[in-house]
Amino acid sequence: MSAMTYQVAAFYQFAPLPDFRGLREPLRALCAGLKLKGSVLLAHEGINGTLAGEACAIGELVGELRDGALFGGRLDNLE
């Protein structure tokens, strides 16, 4: 039995997200598909979250947030 490597990602960025309500379900589905656990807050002002999961899943999420179609490059300074 191999040990899994888990990571925690705590992230935020102030960015205009006037469409934040429409982003909630696609983001929830993405996180569920990656088997991530935690919380993400979306608002007009930006995003704030803490999620945990397998290291590769965290990497996929961060890539999607920064470069994926869902946020269209608006989270390019994700901390």
Backbone as a chain_set.jsonl record, in Angstrom:
{"seq": "MSAMTYQVAAFYQFAPLPDFRGLREPLRALCAGLKLKGSVLLAHEGINGTLAGEACAIGELVGELRDGALFGGRLDNLE", "coords": {"N": [[0.849, -1.177, 0.0], [0.686, 2.131, -0.961], [1.649, 5.328, 0.301], [-0.324, 8.253, 0.246], [0.236, 11.576, -0.88], [-0.69, 14.498, 0.565], [-1.797, 17.866, 0.219], [-2.279, 21.225, 1.37], [-3.906, 24.028, 0.206], [-3.966, 27.411, 0.565], [-5.434, 30.301, -0.489], [-5.865, 33.484, -2.154], [-7.199, 36.259, -3.975], [-7.715, 39.585, -4.804], [-9.891, 40.591, -7.174], [-11.907, 41.763, -9.831], [-14.952, 40.167, -9.945], [-17.661, 40.142, -11.207], [-19.407, 38.228, -12.087], [-19.561, 36.262, -10.16], [-21.543, 34.611, -8.986], [-22.347, 32.871, -11.03], [-20.047, 31.439, -11.314], [-19.814, 29.78, -9.189], [-21.03, 27.091, -9.17], [-19.679, 25.706, -11.361], [-17.056, 25.821, -10.301], [-17.389, 24.441, -7.897], [-18.03, 21.909, -8.903], [-15.639, 21.313, -10.242], [-13.833, 21.16, -8.061], [-15.009, 19.037, -6.639], [-14.72, 16.976, -8.508], [-11.974, 16.726, -8.441], [-11.671, 15.744, -5.966], [-11.285, 17.416, -3.754], [-11.291, 18.966, -0.55], [-12.728, 21.433, 1.567], [-13.098, 24.993, 1.71], [-14.267, 27.607, -0.415], [-14.6, 30.964, -1.043], [-16.414, 33.109, -3.037], [-16.799, 36.326, -4.37], [-17.918, 39.624, -5.373], [-15.557, 41.011, -5.117], [-13.463, 39.19, -5.34], [-11.637, 36.119, -4.726], [-11.286, 33.654, -2.138], [-9.863, 31.049, -0.443], [-9.44, 27.8, 1.132], [-8.245, 24.706, 0.607], [-7.873, 21.137, 0.643], [-6.165, 18.224, -0.482], [-5.055, 15.575, -2.699], [-1.711, 16.029, -3.832], [-1.328, 16.286, -6.632], [-3.895, 16.948, -7.47], [-4.319, 19.413, -6.232], [-2.423, 20.878, -7.63], [-3.571, 20.777, -10.209], [-5.923, 22.253, -9.737], [-4.884, 24.816, -9.035], [-3.623, 25.478, -11.442], [-5.878, 25.641, -13.111], [-7.296, 27.756, -11.884], [-5.516, 29.896, -12.274], [-4.944, 29.901, -15.083], [-7.022, 28.774, -16.534], [-10.133, 28.424, -18.415], [-12.372, 29.016, -16.868], [-12.02, 31.259, -15.114], [-10.838, 32.951, -16.868], [-8.222, 34.105, -16.93], [-8.308, 36.061, -14.98], [-7.359, 35.592, -12.444], [-4.578, 35.862, -12.225], [-2.674, 36.716, -10.422], [-2.738, 35.138, -8.194], [-2.418, 34.478, -4.81]], "CA": [[0.0, 0.0, 0.0], [1.506, 3.335, -1.034], [1.121, 6.486, 1.018], [-0.705, 9.385, -0.598], [0.749, 12.864, -0.446], [-1.736, 15.507, 0.592], [-1.38, 19.254, 0.365], [-3.294, 22.228, 1.675], [-3.716, 25.273, -0.532], [-4.691, 28.585, 1.064], [-5.222, 31.244, -1.582], [-6.797, 34.597, -2.318], [-6.853, 37.349, -4.874], [-8.705, 40.615, -5.075], [-10.074, 40.725, -8.618], [-13.328, 41.955, -10.134], [-15.685, 38.962, -10.353], [-19.09, 40.467, -11.189], [-20.146, 37.008, -12.417], [-19.196, 35.256, -9.163], [-22.631, 33.64, -8.742], [-22.293, 31.887, -12.099], [-18.803, 30.67, -11.203], [-19.872, 28.892, -8.01], [-21.295, 25.676, -9.479], [-18.564, 25.09, -12.097], [-15.913, 25.665, -9.405], [-17.727, 23.353, -6.968], [-17.912, 20.662, -9.658], [-14.208, 21.083, -10.458], [-13.248, 20.709, -6.793], [-15.557, 17.705, -6.34], [-14.076, 16.046, -9.424], [-10.585, 16.548, -8.001], [-11.777, 15.204, -4.604], [-10.74, 18.393, -2.817], [-12.152, 19.291, 0.586], [-12.445, 22.723, 2.165], [-14.063, 26.033, 1.364], [-13.873, 28.685, -1.314], [-15.546, 32.067, -1.047], [-16.392, 33.95, -4.229], [-17.563, 37.558, -4.195], [-17.609, 40.656, -6.375], [-14.192, 41.499, -4.89], [-12.43, 38.192, -5.616], [-11.712, 34.726, -4.283], [-10.535, 33.321, -0.94], [-10.156, 29.656, -0.165], [-8.516, 26.829, 1.718], [-8.629, 23.375, 0.157], [-6.905, 20.074, 0.859], [-6.343, 17.068, -1.341], [-3.808, 15.015, -3.215], [-0.836, 17.067, -4.376], [-1.573, 16.478, -8.061], [-5.193, 17.615, -7.612], [-4.093, 20.817, -5.872], [-1.733, 21.457, -8.781], [-4.556, 20.969, -11.285], [-6.806, 23.356, -9.364], [-4.154, 26.078, -9.139], [-3.477, 25.74, -12.869], [-7.183, 26.064, -13.638], [-7.612, 29.077, -11.364], [-4.631, 30.906, -12.884], [-4.87, 29.917, -16.548], [-8.132, 28.078, -17.167], [-11.231, 29.174, -19.026], [-13.393, 29.399, -15.892], [-11.783, 32.625, -14.656], [-10.371, 33.716, -18.01], [-7.002, 34.865, -16.654], [-8.504, 37.121, -13.974], [-6.671, 35.235, -11.198], [-3.176, 35.693, -12.595], [-1.817, 37.069, -9.282], [-3.228, 34.336, -7.07], [-1.435, 34.324, -3.725]], "C": [[0.893, 1.239, 0.0], [0.821, 4.477, -0.295], [0.798, 7.596, 0.029], [-0.109, 10.653, -0.01], [-0.364, 13.886, -0.558], [-1.12, 16.885, 0.763], [-2.58, 20.089, 0.773], [-2.933, 23.47, 0.883], [-4.595, 26.343, 0.099], [-4.399, 29.698, 0.059], [-6.25, 32.362, -1.554], [-6.305, 35.488, -3.436], [-8.024, 38.303, -4.955], [-8.731, 40.804, -6.578], [-11.562, 40.934, -8.873], [-13.963, 40.66, -10.659], [-17.183, 39.267, -10.326], [-19.978, 39.261, -11.481], [-19.939, 35.892, -11.389], [-20.291, 34.23, -8.913], [-22.62, 32.527, -9.792], [-21.051, 31.016, -12.065], [-18.878, 29.611, -10.102], [-20.03, 27.416, -8.381], [-20.178, 25.045, -10.315], [-17.327, 24.886, -11.212], [-16.16, 24.532, -8.413], [-17.56, 22.003, -7.66], [-16.449, 20.315, -9.927], [-13.56, 20.525, -9.192], [-13.735, 19.31, -6.418], [-14.892, 16.656, -7.228], [-12.633, 15.748, -9.055], [-10.509, 15.98, -6.577], [-11.107, 16.114, -3.581], [-11.766, 18.696, -1.741], [-11.749, 20.644, 1.142], [-13.504, 23.722, 1.788], [-13.429, 27.057, 0.439], [-14.98, 29.722, -1.275], [-15.337, 32.878, -2.314], [-17.28, 35.156, -3.962], [-17.203, 38.52, -5.318], [-16.133, 41.043, -6.324], [-13.113, 40.482, -5.199], [-12.714, 36.838, -5.011], [-10.849, 34.544, -3.038], [-10.867, 31.875, -0.608], [-9.056, 28.909, 0.548], [-9.039, 25.455, 1.343], [-7.512, 22.387, 0.441], [-7.224, 18.919, -0.073], [-5.007, 16.527, -1.782], [-3.017, 16.114, -3.919], [-1.111, 17.33, -5.856], [-2.898, 17.195, -8.297], [-5.085, 19.097, -7.258], [-3.401, 21.528, -7.031], [-2.667, 21.719, -9.942], [-5.48, 22.146, -10.983], [-6.105, 24.697, -9.539], [-3.956, 26.454, -10.606], [-4.767, 26.242, -13.485], [-7.535, 27.467, -13.158], [-6.797, 30.16, -12.067], [-4.829, 31.032, -14.388], [-6.086, 29.356, -17.265], [-9.226, 29.005, -17.664], [-12.234, 29.692, -18.0], [-13.239, 30.856, -15.446], [-11.147, 33.499, -15.736], [-9.161, 34.595, -17.737], [-7.144, 35.952, -15.607], [-7.794, 36.84, -12.67], [-5.183, 35.008, -11.452], [-2.205, 36.089, -11.497], [-2.255, 36.335, -8.025], [-2.117, 34.15, -6.047], [-1.649, 33.022, -3.005]], "O": [[1.76, 1.381, 0.863], [-0.406, 4.582, -0.268], [1.555, 7.847, -0.909], [0.031, 10.784, 1.206], [-0.912, 14.114, -1.637], [-0.062, 17.042, 1.372], [-3.732, 19.713, 0.553], [-1.783, 23.909, 0.892], [-5.817, 26.201, 0.16], [-3.236, 30.0, -0.21], [-7.347, 32.217, -1.013], [-5.128, 35.465, -3.793], [-9.169, 37.896, -5.147], [-7.714, 41.137, -7.187], [-12.393, 40.336, -8.189], [-13.552, 40.131, -11.692], [-17.905, 38.706, -9.502], [-21.166, 39.271, -11.16], [-20.118, 34.715, -11.703], [-19.981, 33.068, -8.648], [-22.86, 31.365, -9.465], [-21.005, 29.971, -12.714], [-18.095, 28.661, -10.091], [-19.236, 26.583, -7.944], [-19.759, 23.931, -10.002], [-16.626, 23.885, -11.357], [-15.254, 23.753, -8.118], [-17.016, 21.065, -7.078], [-16.064, 19.148, -9.849], [-12.828, 19.536, -9.245], [-12.955, 18.491, -5.933], [-14.541, 15.573, -6.758], [-12.127, 14.657, -9.319], [-9.419, 15.763, -6.048], [-10.443, 15.642, -2.658], [-12.97, 18.681, -1.998], [-10.564, 20.972, 1.186], [-14.662, 23.368, 1.571], [-12.231, 27.332, 0.502], [-16.154, 29.399, -1.453], [-14.217, 33.283, -2.626], [-18.369, 35.03, -3.402], [-16.298, 38.26, -6.11], [-15.53, 41.361, -7.348], [-11.946, 40.855, -5.315], [-13.866, 36.454, -4.807], [-9.812, 35.192, -2.892], [-12.04, 31.518, -0.504], [-7.899, 29.328, 0.566], [-10.151, 25.083, 1.72], [-6.339, 22.759, 0.477], [-8.38, 18.665, -0.409], [-3.956, 16.958, -1.306], [-3.594, 17.016, -4.526], [-1.123, 18.484, -6.284], [-3.009, 17.978, -9.241], [-5.694, 19.94, -7.916], [-3.758, 22.656, -7.371], [-2.577, 22.759, -10.593], [-5.785, 22.943, -11.87], [-6.67, 25.617, -10.13], [-4.105, 27.619, -10.973], [-4.752, 27.169, -14.294], [-8.021, 28.283, -13.942], [-7.326, 31.216, -12.413], [-4.876, 32.143, -14.917], [-6.174, 29.453, -18.489], [-9.241, 30.201, -17.373], [-12.884, 30.709, -18.24], [-14.219, 31.6, -15.406], [-10.943, 34.692, -15.511], [-9.076, 35.709, -18.253], [-6.194, 36.697, -15.365], [-7.632, 37.748, -11.856], [-4.603, 34.053, -10.936], [-1.009, 35.823, -11.623], [-2.148, 36.865, -6.919], [-1.014, 33.718, -6.382], [-0.922, 32.711, -2.062]]}, "num_chains": 1, "name": "protein.A"}
